[in-house]
Amino acid sequence: MRFTFKHGVHPAGYKDISKDHSLEEFPTPSSVSIPLSQHIGAPAASVVAVGDEVRVGTLIGKAASFVSANVYSSVSGKVTAIGKKRTAIGSYCDHIVIENDGRYEEVFLPEISDTDAAAIKSRVAEAGIVGMGGATFPTHVKLSPRTPVDVLIINAAECEPYITCDYRLCLEHPEEIFSGVRYMMTALGVSVAYIGVEDNKPDAVAALSAVAPEDIKVISLRTKYPQGAEKQLIYSITRRVVPEGKLPSDVGCVVDNVHTAFSIYEAVKLNKPSYRRAMTVSGAECERPGNFWVRNGVTYADIAAYVGVKDTTVKVISGGPMMGFAQADLLPSTGKGTSSLLFLGDDEVSDGDKPISACINCASCASHCPMRLMPMFIERAVEDEDALKAKKLHALSCLECGCCAFVCPAGRPLVQSMRRAKKLIKEKGV
């Protein structure tokens, strides 16, 4: 059980499709549509108007509260529209449309002379950095835990199938990653840090280990999904257990993504705000898969046009296949949390000849749940609209990782049931 956790699943990786493709600059289209909600918390408030001229790094959305994040222009040009548009998760928020003039004139953040804890946290907030693994929690909030911590854990597990952008970052920018980790350690006041990488990426482990300082340990984790989930990663490395309803900081830990560490390096050392990210575009129906530096606001349609998508595509997923969101169309735009875009064919999606049937009481969902829940009982509570029972069954602890649905022989939509349970508990005020 060394460097792993209990339960979980072993989905096929499909990482060979893109893992050998180095990060390359994605050609930005003639206009971008940048969402003002690219993070957990309050959407940023627009600080530009139609007709304004902006440059790369111009502040266009200001954080509306402590749990919020600044938004910056990813291109230079003119603001042509501001309005509501659907995001990849199906919600609506204001987007700022900017006509790209192709010059990419830059205006970055002012240089900081000091790199003490307060200055680093201030710069992280100013740069609009969020959790780049997909959760998009504002990083300056994580660097200001309400209880003292003694361990920083950097998540480079990248346990979702297909996604390889963090893997490429580890291979191509290990020194920059460690520089970002050092800034995070200073901000938190900790002297111990770990970087966890799954053992199916031995070259990434080697690349990081070759330049790792003595006080930052590179840990080779057992390959298993969801190894990158916060509570599972903490247990795998430290054997600390985060109680229900508590935060990692309550057991002395802060967990953040390896891409976030790289972004902090860019913000502190190079004065770059967060306006682009590394992203994987993959799937059997993608004619030119790869890993790209993609600026915020590029539509999924623009990505599909560049990489070439076959007519036989049956599903498009934003994020990974286990926790990502299937797309009804290609209208949404990329943001800080867009780790991947997948174009999948018949052989890659759920088996069409496995119809949904009644639960057969096999308990596979319970025996694989990394949070040790009983999804089959929670689903029944939801069907009965019994919010109290769902709460007693700890539905709020669900990670929505998809392990239950992945192993269910009856094809039950268990993840949707978990989400409905959380909504039901909230609506009934249990």
GINORGI-V947430 format. One record per pair of residues at least 24 apart in sequence whose C-alpha atoms are under 7 Angstrom apart, sorted by the first residue. I is the first residue (numbers start at 1). GAP is how many residues later the second one is. D is the distance in Angstrom with one decimal. If there is no record, write none. Layout:
BEGIN
i->I gap->GAP d->D
i->I gap->GAP d->D
END
This chain:
BEGIN
i->3 gap->218 d->5.2
i->3 gap->219 d->6.2
i->3 gap->233 d->4.4
i->3 gap->234 d->5.4
i->4 gap->217 d->6.3
i->4 gap->218 d->5.5
i->4 gap->232 d->4.4
i->5 gap->227 d->6.0
i->5 gap->230 d->6.5
i->5 gap->231 d->5.4
i->6 gap->364 d->6.3
i->7 gap->360 d->6.7
i->7 gap->361 d->4.7
i->7 gap->362 d->6.0
i->7 gap->363 d->5.1
i->8 gap->216 d->6.6
i->8 gap->217 d->5.6
i->8 gap->218 d->6.3
i->8 gap->360 d->5.0
i->8 gap->361 d->5.9
i->8 gap->362 d->5.2
i->8 gap->395 d->6.5
i->9 gap->215 d->6.1
i->9 gap->216 d->5.3
i->9 gap->359 d->6.5
i->9 gap->394 d->6.3
i->10 gap->214 d->5.5
i->10 gap->215 d->6.0
i->12 gap->149 d->6.7
i->13 gap->148 d->4.5
i->13 gap->149 d->6.1
i->14 gap->147 d->5.8
i->14 gap->148 d->4.9
i->15 gap->146 d->6.4
i->15 gap->147 d->4.5
i->15 gap->148 d->6.5
i->15 gap->149 d->6.5
i->17 gap->265 d->6.7
i->17 gap->272 d->6.9
i->18 gap->146 d->6.6
i->18 gap->264 d->6.4
i->18 gap->271 d->5.8
i->18 gap->272 d->4.9
i->18 gap->273 d->6.8
i->19 gap->145 d->5.5
i->21 gap->269 d->5.2
i->21 gap->270 d->6.1
i->22 gap->146 d->6.5
i->22 gap->269 d->6.3
i->23 gap->145 d->6.7
i->23 gap->268 d->4.9
i->23 gap->269 d->5.0
i->23 gap->270 d->6.5
i->24 gap->267 d->6.6
i->24 gap->268 d->4.8
i->24 gap->269 d->5.9
i->25 gap->267 d->5.6
i->25 gap->268 d->4.8
i->25 gap->269 d->6.8
i->26 gap->266 d->5.6
i->26 gap->267 d->5.6
i->26 gap->268 d->5.4
i->28 gap->270 d->6.9
i->30 gap->69 d->6.2
i->30 gap->70 d->5.0
i->31 gap->66 d->6.9
i->31 gap->67 d->5.5
i->31 gap->68 d->4.4
i->31 gap->69 d->4.9
i->32 gap->65 d->5.6
i->32 gap->66 d->5.4
i->32 gap->67 d->6.7
i->32 gap->265 d->4.6
i->32 gap->266 d->5.3
i->33 gap->62 d->5.8
i->33 gap->63 d->5.5
i->33 gap->64 d->4.3
i->33 gap->65 d->6.5
i->33 gap->264 d->4.4
i->33 gap->265 d->6.6
i->33 gap->300 d->6.4
i->34 gap->61 d->5.1
i->34 gap->62 d->5.1
i->34 gap->63 d->6.3
i->34 gap->262 d->6.0
i->34 gap->263 d->4.0
i->34 gap->299 d->6.9
i->35 gap->58 d->6.7
i->35 gap->59 d->6.0
i->35 gap->60 d->4.2
i->35 gap->61 d->6.5
i->35 gap->262 d->6.9
i->36 gap->25 d->6.2
i->36 gap->35 d->6.5
i->36 gap->57 d->6.8
i->36 gap->58 d->5.8
i->36 gap->59 d->5.8
i->37 gap->56 d->6.4
i->38 gap->98 d->7.0
i->38 gap->297 d->5.7
i->38 gap->298 d->6.0
i->38 gap->299 d->6.8
i->39 gap->29 d->6.8
i->39 gap->30 d->6.8
i->39 gap->91 d->6.7
i->39 gap->97 d->4.6
i->39 gap->98 d->5.8
i->39 gap->99 d->6.6
i->40 gap->28 d->6.9
i->40 gap->96 d->5.8
i->40 gap->97 d->5.1
i->40 gap->98 d->6.9
i->41 gap->26 d->5.1
i->41 gap->27 d->5.0
i->42 gap->25 d->6.5
i->42 gap->26 d->5.2
i->43 gap->25 d->6.4
i->44 gap->24 d->6.6
i->44 gap->25 d->6.4
i->44 gap->26 d->6.2
i->44 gap->27 d->6.8
i->49 gap->30 d->6.9
i->50 gap->29 d->5.0
i->50 gap->30 d->5.3
i->50 gap->31 d->5.6
i->50 gap->32 d->7.0
i->51 gap->27 d->5.9
i->51 gap->28 d->5.2
i->51 gap->29 d->6.1
i->52 gap->26 d->5.7
i->52 gap->27 d->5.4
i->53 gap->24 d->5.7
i->53 gap->25 d->4.5
i->53 gap->26 d->6.5
i->54 gap->24 d->6.1
i->55 gap->49 d->6.8
i->55 gap->50 d->5.5
i->55 gap->51 d->5.4
i->55 gap->52 d->6.2
i->56 gap->48 d->6.0
i->56 gap->49 d->5.9
i->56 gap->50 d->4.5
i->56 gap->51 d->6.1
i->57 gap->49 d->6.0
i->57 gap->50 d->5.3
i->57 gap->51 d->5.3
i->57 gap->216 d->6.3
i->58 gap->49 d->6.3
i->67 gap->71 d->6.3
i->67 gap->74 d->6.8
i->68 gap->70 d->6.2
i->69 gap->56 d->6.9
i->69 gap->59 d->4.7
i->69 gap->69 d->6.1
i->70 gap->56 d->6.7
i->70 gap->57 d->6.7
i->70 gap->58 d->4.4
i->71 gap->57 d->6.1
i->72 gap->202 d->6.9
i->72 gap->203 d->5.8
i->73 gap->202 d->6.5
i->74 gap->201 d->5.1
i->74 gap->202 d->6.8
i->74 gap->221 d->5.7
i->74 gap->222 d->6.0
i->75 gap->25 d->5.9
i->75 gap->29 d->5.5
i->76 gap->24 d->5.8
i->76 gap->25 d->6.0
i->76 gap->27 d->6.5
i->76 gap->28 d->5.0
i->76 gap->29 d->5.7
i->77 gap->24 d->4.8
i->86 gap->246 d->6.2
i->87 gap->245 d->5.1
i->87 gap->246 d->6.9
i->88 gap->230 d->6.6
i->88 gap->237 d->7.0
i->88 gap->239 d->6.9
i->88 gap->244 d->5.4
i->89 gap->236 d->6.2
i->108 gap->163 d->5.9
i->108 gap->164 d->5.6
i->108 gap->165 d->6.8
i->109 gap->162 d->5.0
i->109 gap->163 d->6.3
i->109 gap->164 d->6.8
i->110 gap->161 d->6.6
i->111 gap->160 d->6.1
i->116 gap->70 d->6.8
i->117 gap->69 d->5.5
i->117 gap->70 d->3.9
i->118 gap->69 d->6.8
i->120 gap->63 d->6.9
i->120 gap->67 d->6.1
i->120 gap->148 d->7.0
i->121 gap->66 d->6.2
i->123 gap->144 d->6.9
i->123 gap->145 d->6.6
i->124 gap->140 d->6.5
i->124 gap->143 d->6.9
i->127 gap->140 d->6.3
i->127 gap->146 d->4.2
i->127 gap->147 d->5.8
i->128 gap->145 d->6.5
i->128 gap->146 d->5.8
i->129 gap->145 d->5.8
i->130 gap->130 d->6.9
i->131 gap->125 d->6.5
i->131 gap->126 d->6.3
i->131 gap->129 d->5.8
i->132 gap->125 d->6.2
i->132 gap->127 d->5.8
i->132 gap->128 d->5.4
i->132 gap->204 d->6.2
i->132 gap->205 d->5.3
i->133 gap->124 d->5.5
i->133 gap->204 d->6.5
i->133 gap->206 d->6.7
i->134 gap->203 d->4.4
i->134 gap->204 d->6.5
i->134 gap->205 d->6.5
i->135 gap->202 d->6.8
i->136 gap->201 d->5.7
i->143 gap->44 d->6.4
i->143 gap->45 d->5.9
i->145 gap->104 d->6.2
i->147 gap->102 d->6.1
i->147 gap->103 d->6.4
i->148 gap->104 d->6.4
i->149 gap->100 d->6.0
i->149 gap->103 d->3.9
i->149 gap->104 d->5.4
i->150 gap->40 d->5.1
i->150 gap->42 d->6.8
i->150 gap->102 d->5.4
i->150 gap->103 d->6.4
i->151 gap->39 d->6.2
i->151 gap->41 d->5.3
i->151 gap->42 d->5.7
i->151 gap->101 d->6.3
i->151 gap->102 d->4.9
i->151 gap->103 d->6.6
i->152 gap->33 d->6.9
i->152 gap->40 d->6.5
i->152 gap->41 d->4.6
i->152 gap->42 d->6.4
i->152 gap->101 d->5.8
i->152 gap->102 d->5.0
i->152 gap->103 d->6.1
i->153 gap->40 d->5.7
i->153 gap->41 d->4.9
i->153 gap->42 d->5.9
i->153 gap->101 d->6.2
i->153 gap->102 d->4.7
i->153 gap->103 d->6.5
i->154 gap->40 d->6.0
i->154 gap->41 d->4.6
i->154 gap->42 d->6.3
i->154 gap->101 d->5.8
i->154 gap->102 d->5.1
i->154 gap->103 d->5.4
i->154 gap->104 d->5.6
i->155 gap->40 d->6.2
i->155 gap->41 d->5.5
i->155 gap->73 d->6.3
i->155 gap->100 d->6.8
i->155 gap->101 d->5.9
i->155 gap->102 d->4.6
i->155 gap->103 d->5.6
i->156 gap->39 d->6.5
i->156 gap->40 d->5.5
i->156 gap->41 d->4.9
i->156 gap->101 d->6.4
i->156 gap->102 d->5.4
i->157 gap->39 d->5.8
i->157 gap->40 d->4.3
i->157 gap->41 d->4.9
i->157 gap->70 d->6.5
i->157 gap->71 d->5.3
i->158 gap->70 d->6.2
i->159 gap->65 d->6.9
i->159 gap->66 d->5.6
i->159 gap->67 d->6.1
i->159 gap->68 d->6.0
i->159 gap->69 d->5.8
i->160 gap->160 d->5.7
i->160 gap->162 d->6.7
i->161 gap->159 d->6.4
i->161 gap->160 d->6.8
i->162 gap->120 d->6.6
i->162 gap->158 d->7.0
i->163 gap->117 d->5.8
i->163 gap->157 d->6.7
i->163 gap->177 d->6.4
i->164 gap->116 d->6.1
i->165 gap->113 d->5.8
i->165 gap->114 d->5.5
i->165 gap->115 d->5.4
i->165 gap->126 d->5.8
i->166 gap->92 d->6.9
i->166 gap->93 d->6.4
i->167 gap->37 d->6.4
i->170 gap->34 d->5.6
i->170 gap->37 d->6.9
i->170 gap->38 d->6.5
i->171 gap->33 d->5.5
i->171 gap->36 d->5.8
i->174 gap->33 d->6.7
i->174 gap->34 d->5.5
i->175 gap->36 d->6.6
i->176 gap->86 d->6.1
i->176 gap->89 d->6.3
i->177 gap->81 d->6.9
i->177 gap->84 d->5.7
i->177 gap->85 d->4.8
i->179 gap->86 d->6.0
i->180 gap->81 d->4.5
i->180 gap->82 d->5.5
i->180 gap->84 d->5.3
i->180 gap->85 d->4.2
i->181 gap->80 d->5.5
i->192 gap->24 d->6.4
i->193 gap->24 d->6.4
i->194 gap->24 d->5.8
i->194 gap->25 d->6.7
i->195 gap->24 d->5.9
i->196 gap->24 d->6.1
i->196 gap->25 d->6.2
i->197 gap->24 d->5.7
i->198 gap->24 d->5.7
i->198 gap->25 d->5.1
i->199 gap->24 d->5.7
i->226 gap->175 d->6.9
i->230 gap->25 d->6.5
i->244 gap->153 d->6.5
i->276 gap->60 d->6.9
i->277 gap->59 d->6.4
i->279 gap->59 d->6.8
i->279 gap->60 d->4.9
i->279 gap->61 d->5.2
i->280 gap->59 d->6.3
i->280 gap->60 d->4.5
i->280 gap->61 d->6.5
i->281 gap->59 d->5.6
i->281 gap->60 d->5.0
i->281 gap->61 d->5.9
i->282 gap->59 d->6.6
i->282 gap->60 d->5.0
i->282 gap->61 d->6.4
i->283 gap->59 d->5.2
i->283 gap->60 d->4.8
i->283 gap->61 d->5.1
i->284 gap->59 d->6.8
i->284 gap->60 d->5.8
i->284 gap->61 d->6.3
i->285 gap->24 d->5.8
i->285 gap->25 d->5.3
i->285 gap->27 d->7.0
i->285 gap->28 d->5.7
i->285 gap->58 d->5.4
i->285 gap->59 d->5.5
i->285 gap->60 d->5.9
i->286 gap->24 d->6.7
i->286 gap->57 d->5.8
i->296 gap->38 d->5.2
i->296 gap->39 d->4.8
i->296 gap->40 d->6.8
i->297 gap->36 d->5.0
i->297 gap->37 d->5.1
i->297 gap->38 d->6.3
i->298 gap->35 d->5.2
i->298 gap->36 d->5.4
i->299 gap->31 d->7.0
i->299 gap->32 d->6.1
i->299 gap->33 d->5.6
i->299 gap->34 d->4.0
i->299 gap->35 d->6.2
i->300 gap->30 d->4.8
i->300 gap->31 d->6.1
i->300 gap->32 d->6.0
i->300 gap->33 d->5.9
i->301 gap->29 d->4.8
i->301 gap->30 d->6.3
i->312 gap->33 d->6.3
i->313 gap->30 d->6.2
i->313 gap->31 d->5.6
i->313 gap->32 d->4.9
i->314 gap->30 d->6.1
i->314 gap->31 d->5.3
i->314 gap->32 d->6.4
i->315 gap->28 d->6.2
i->315 gap->29 d->5.3
i->315 gap->30 d->6.8
i->316 gap->26 d->5.5
i->316 gap->27 d->4.8
i->316 gap->28 d->6.2
i->317 gap->24 d->5.8
i->317 gap->25 d->5.1
i->317 gap->26 d->6.8
i->318 gap->24 d->6.5
i->322 gap->79 d->6.3
i->322 gap->80 d->5.5
i->323 gap->77 d->6.9
i->323 gap->78 d->5.7
i->323 gap->79 d->6.4
i->354 gap->57 d->6.7
i->355 gap->56 d->6.4
i->356 gap->54 d->5.6
i->356 gap->55 d->4.7
i->356 gap->56 d->5.7
i->357 gap->53 d->5.1
i->357 gap->54 d->6.6
i->357 gap->55 d->7.0
i->358 gap->52 d->6.4
i->359 gap->51 d->6.0
i->364 gap->43 d->6.4
i->364 gap->44 d->6.4
i->365 gap->39 d->4.2
i->365 gap->42 d->6.4
i->365 gap->43 d->6.2
i->368 gap->35 d->6.5
i->368 gap->36 d->6.7
i->369 gap->34 d->6.2
i->369 gap->35 d->6.3
i->371 gap->27 d->6.8
i->375 gap->39 d->6.8
i->379 gap->35 d->6.8
i->379 gap->38 d->5.4
i->379 gap->39 d->7.0
i->382 gap->35 d->6.8
i->382 gap->38 d->6.9
i->382 gap->39 d->5.6
i->387 gap->34 d->7.0
i->387 gap->37 d->5.8
i->387 gap->38 d->5.0
i->387 gap->41 d->6.9
i->387 gap->43 d->6.7
i->388 gap->42 d->6.2
i->390 gap->31 d->6.3
i->391 gap->34 d->6.7
i->395 gap->26 d->6.5
i->395 gap->27 d->6.5
i->396 gap->26 d->5.9
END
